[in-house]
Amino acid sequence: MPLEKTQAIVLRVIEFSESSCVVTLFTRDFGKVGALAKGARRPKSAFDSALDLLSVCRIVFLPKSSEALDLLTEARLERRFRLAGRSLPCLYAGYYVAELLNELTHEHDPHPELFDAAVQALAGLDQPGAAPLPWVVRFELTSLQILGHLPSLEVCVECGSAVEPTARVAFGLTAGGVLCANCRPGQRHVVTIGGGTLRVMQCYSEKSGQTWQRLQLDAPTRAELRGVLGQYIAHLMGRPPRMQAYLPLLASEAMPPPPA
């Protein structure tokens, strides 16, 4: 098979030998790939220190026709995730973005929009003084939408009737979205959220516009938002994400929205 070129985000790096490593990459044109990078750990190699976790790079690789690892032959760094080292919440948020990309996607299933959303989220988190919660919530809802898992936020997921964001709204984790009063009885794995939290989720899930960047969220809304999205994604994955235990730190701090 011919060599392929594309952009990639480094999701995982595992030492394979004294000089090589195995990497998991989310690429713009080929989706998630696992590849062997021979000689990547040598001081001078064709990878030029590009295979750091969360780095964005341009790669050249040889796809394998079998279940064997692809062969990574070259990687050139385009963007390194730098400022997160000064902000523990941003570092956790970046790791969480990588975990969602790894766990919610299948190998060789390309989603260019998802790649672009992840690059935008990592760039936002890497800004000086970045507020991690808005970027995390935006990425969660955008990725769920692209992958076909976005919960119904405006109409009852069972009957299709409009659900107004009143004081408290039923949200079905198994059903996949909000439930009206008639459809709520008998449903399993249901939580309730405030109408304000539901409106925030609707705003963050809009495909276009930057209104989400200007939202100011109080502490109860941040906590409830983090709680319902965490439970929904855990239900979708069949287990809580590994980084979920660290994400309450994002909701506990009074963080301004990121700059427009």
C-alpha positions as CSV (number, residue, x, y, z in Angstrom):
1,M,0.0,0.0,0.0
2,P,1.2,3.6,-0.7
3,L,2.4,6.0,2.0
4,E,-0.3,8.3,3.4
5,K,0.0,11.8,4.7
6,T,-2.3,13.6,7.1
7,Q,-2.6,15.7,10.3
8,A,-2.8,13.8,13.6
9,I,-3.3,14.4,17.3
10,V,-1.1,12.2,19.6
11,L,-3.5,10.4,22.0
12,R,-1.1,7.8,23.5
13,V,2.5,6.8,23.5
14,I,3.8,3.5,24.8
15,E,7.5,2.4,24.8
16,F,8.0,-0.6,22.6
17,S,11.8,-1.0,22.7
18,E,14.9,0.9,23.6
19,S,14.5,2.9,20.4
20,S,10.9,2.6,19.3
21,C,7.3,3.2,20.5
22,V,3.7,2.4,19.7
23,V,1.5,5.4,19.3
24,T,-2.3,6.0,19.0
25,L,-3.1,8.8,16.8
26,F,-6.4,10.5,15.8
27,T,-5.9,11.6,12.2
28,R,-8.0,14.1,10.2
29,D,-8.3,11.9,7.1
30,F,-8.1,8.3,8.4
31,G,-9.6,8.4,11.9
32,K,-7.9,6.7,14.8
33,V,-4.8,4.6,13.9
34,G,-2.3,2.6,15.9
35,A,1.2,2.7,14.6
36,L,4.7,1.6,15.3
37,A,7.3,4.4,15.3
38,K,10.6,2.7,14.8
39,G,13.5,4.7,16.1
40,A,11.3,7.4,17.6
41,R,13.2,7.4,20.9
42,R,16.5,8.0,19.3
43,P,18.0,11.5,19.8
44,K,18.0,12.1,16.1
45,S,15.1,10.6,14.2
46,A,12.5,11.3,11.5
47,F,10.0,12.2,14.3
48,D,11.8,15.3,15.6
49,S,10.2,15.2,19.1
50,A,6.7,15.4,17.5
51,L,5.2,12.5,19.4
52,D,4.4,14.2,22.7
53,L,1.0,13.5,24.2
54,L,-1.6,16.0,22.8
55,S,0.7,17.3,20.1
56,V,-0.7,18.1,16.7
57,C,1.6,16.9,13.9
58,R,1.8,16.1,10.2
59,I,2.6,12.5,9.7
60,V,3.5,10.0,7.0
61,F,2.6,6.4,7.6
62,L,2.2,3.1,5.8
63,P,-1.2,1.5,6.4
64,K,-1.3,-2.3,6.9
65,S,-3.9,-4.4,5.2
66,S,-4.1,-6.8,8.2
67,E,-4.7,-6.2,11.9
68,A,-1.0,-5.4,12.4
69,L,0.0,-1.9,13.4
70,D,0.5,0.7,10.7
71,L,4.1,1.9,10.3
72,L,4.8,5.5,11.1
73,T,7.7,6.8,9.0
74,E,7.7,10.5,9.7
75,A,6.1,13.1,12.0
76,R,6.6,16.9,11.9
77,L,5.4,18.9,14.9
78,E,2.8,21.6,14.1
79,R,1.5,22.5,17.6
80,R,2.6,21.4,21.1
81,F,0.3,21.5,24.1
82,R,2.5,23.8,26.2
83,L,0.7,26.0,28.7
84,A,-1.2,23.2,30.3
85,G,1.8,22.4,32.5
86,R,1.1,25.6,34.3
87,S,-2.6,24.8,34.9
88,L,-3.7,21.5,36.4
89,P,-7.3,21.9,35.3
90,C,-6.2,22.5,31.7
91,L,-3.9,19.5,31.8
92,Y,-6.7,17.3,33.0
93,A,-9.1,18.7,30.4
94,G,-6.6,18.0,27.6
95,Y,-6.2,14.4,28.8
96,Y,-9.9,14.1,28.9
97,V,-10.2,15.3,25.2
98,A,-7.7,12.6,24.3
99,E,-9.6,10.0,26.2
100,L,-12.9,10.8,24.5
101,L,-11.3,10.7,21.1
102,N,-9.8,7.3,21.9
103,E,-12.8,5.7,23.5
104,L,-15.7,7.1,21.4
105,T,-14.2,6.4,17.9
106,H,-13.3,3.3,16.0
107,E,-10.1,2.6,14.1
108,H,-9.9,3.9,10.5
109,D,-13.3,5.7,10.8
110,P,-12.5,9.3,9.8
111,H,-14.4,12.3,11.2
112,P,-12.6,15.5,9.9
113,E,-15.1,17.7,11.8
114,L,-14.2,15.9,15.1
115,F,-10.5,16.3,14.4
116,D,-11.0,20.1,13.9
117,A,-13.1,20.3,17.0
118,A,-10.4,18.6,19.1
119,V,-7.7,20.9,17.7
120,Q,-9.9,23.9,18.5
121,A,-10.5,22.6,22.1
122,L,-6.8,21.9,22.7
123,A,-5.8,25.3,21.3
124,G,-8.4,27.0,23.5
125,L,-7.1,25.1,26.6
126,D,-3.6,26.1,25.7
127,Q,-4.3,29.9,25.9
128,P,-2.8,31.8,28.9
129,G,-5.5,32.0,31.6
130,A,-7.8,29.6,29.7
131,A,-11.1,28.6,31.4
132,P,-11.2,24.8,30.9
133,L,-14.8,24.1,31.6
134,P,-16.3,25.9,28.6
135,W,-13.9,24.2,26.2
136,V,-14.6,20.8,27.7
137,V,-18.4,21.1,27.6
138,R,-18.2,22.5,24.0
139,F,-16.0,19.5,22.9
140,E,-18.2,17.0,24.7
141,L,-21.4,18.1,23.0
142,T,-19.8,18.7,19.6
143,S,-18.2,15.2,19.6
144,L,-21.5,13.6,20.7
145,Q,-23.3,15.5,17.9
146,I,-20.7,14.5,15.2
147,L,-20.8,10.8,16.3
148,G,-24.6,10.6,16.5
149,H,-24.9,10.5,20.3
150,L,-26.1,14.0,21.1
151,P,-29.0,13.7,23.5
152,S,-32.3,15.3,22.7
153,L,-32.3,18.7,24.4
154,E,-35.5,20.4,23.1
155,V,-38.1,17.7,22.5
156,C,-39.1,14.6,24.4
157,V,-36.9,11.7,23.2
158,E,-39.9,9.3,23.4
159,C,-42.8,11.2,21.9
160,G,-41.3,14.2,20.2
161,S,-43.3,16.8,22.1
162,A,-41.6,20.1,23.0
163,V,-40.1,20.2,26.5
164,E,-39.8,23.6,28.0
165,P,-36.8,24.4,30.2
166,T,-38.8,24.8,33.4
167,A,-37.6,24.6,37.0
168,R,-36.7,20.9,36.8
169,V,-36.6,18.7,33.7
170,A,-36.3,14.9,33.5
171,F,-33.3,13.7,31.5
172,G,-33.1,10.0,30.5
173,L,-29.6,8.6,30.4
174,T,-30.8,5.4,28.7
175,A,-33.5,7.1,26.6
176,G,-31.0,9.6,25.3
177,G,-32.4,13.0,26.3
178,V,-35.1,15.0,27.9
179,L,-38.5,13.5,28.8
180,C,-41.9,15.1,29.0
181,A,-44.1,14.5,32.1
182,N,-46.2,11.9,30.2
183,C,-43.2,9.8,29.1
184,R,-41.2,10.0,32.4
185,P,-43.0,7.3,34.3
186,G,-41.4,3.9,33.9
187,Q,-38.2,5.1,32.5
188,R,-34.9,3.8,34.0
189,H,-31.8,5.8,34.7
190,V,-33.4,9.2,34.8
191,V,-31.9,12.3,36.5
192,T,-33.4,15.8,36.8
193,I,-31.7,19.0,35.8
194,G,-32.6,22.6,36.1
195,G,-34.1,24.5,33.2
196,G,-31.1,26.9,33.3
197,T,-28.7,23.9,32.9
198,L,-30.7,22.6,29.9
199,R,-30.6,26.0,28.2
200,V,-26.8,26.1,28.7
201,M,-26.5,22.7,27.1
202,Q,-28.6,23.9,24.2
203,C,-26.3,26.9,23.7
204,Y,-23.1,24.8,23.9
205,S,-24.5,22.3,21.3
206,E,-25.3,24.9,18.6
207,K,-23.3,24.2,15.5
208,S,-22.5,27.8,14.7
209,G,-22.1,30.9,16.7
210,Q,-19.9,31.9,19.7
211,T,-22.6,32.6,22.3
212,W,-21.3,29.8,24.4
213,Q,-18.0,31.7,24.9
214,R,-19.8,34.6,26.6
215,L,-21.8,32.6,29.1
216,Q,-21.2,33.2,32.8
217,L,-22.1,30.1,34.8
218,D,-22.7,30.1,38.6
219,A,-21.3,27.3,40.7
220,P,-24.6,25.2,41.0
221,T,-25.0,25.3,37.2
222,R,-21.3,24.3,36.6
223,A,-21.7,21.4,39.0
224,E,-25.0,20.2,37.5
225,L,-23.7,20.6,34.0
226,R,-20.6,18.5,34.8
227,G,-22.7,15.9,36.6
228,V,-25.2,15.3,33.9
229,L,-22.7,15.2,31.1
230,G,-20.4,13.0,33.1
231,Q,-23.2,10.5,33.8
232,Y,-24.4,10.5,30.2
233,I,-21.0,9.9,28.7
234,A,-20.3,7.2,31.3
235,H,-23.6,5.5,30.4
236,L,-22.7,5.7,26.7
237,M,-19.2,4.2,27.2
238,G,-20.5,1.6,29.7
239,R,-18.1,2.9,32.3
240,P,-16.9,6.2,33.7
241,P,-14.0,7.8,31.7
242,R,-10.7,7.5,33.6
243,M,-10.3,11.3,33.7
244,Q,-13.8,11.9,35.0
245,A,-12.7,11.7,38.6
246,Y,-10.5,14.8,38.0
247,L,-13.1,16.9,36.2
248,P,-15.0,18.2,39.2
249,L,-12.0,20.5,39.7
250,L,-13.3,22.3,36.6
251,A,-16.7,22.9,38.1
252,S,-15.5,23.9,41.6
253,E,-13.6,27.0,40.5
254,A,-15.2,30.3,39.5
255,M,-13.8,30.4,36.0
256,P,-14.6,33.1,33.4
257,P,-15.4,32.0,29.8
258,P,-12.4,31.9,27.4
259,P,-11.7,35.0,25.3
260,A,-13.6,35.3,22.0
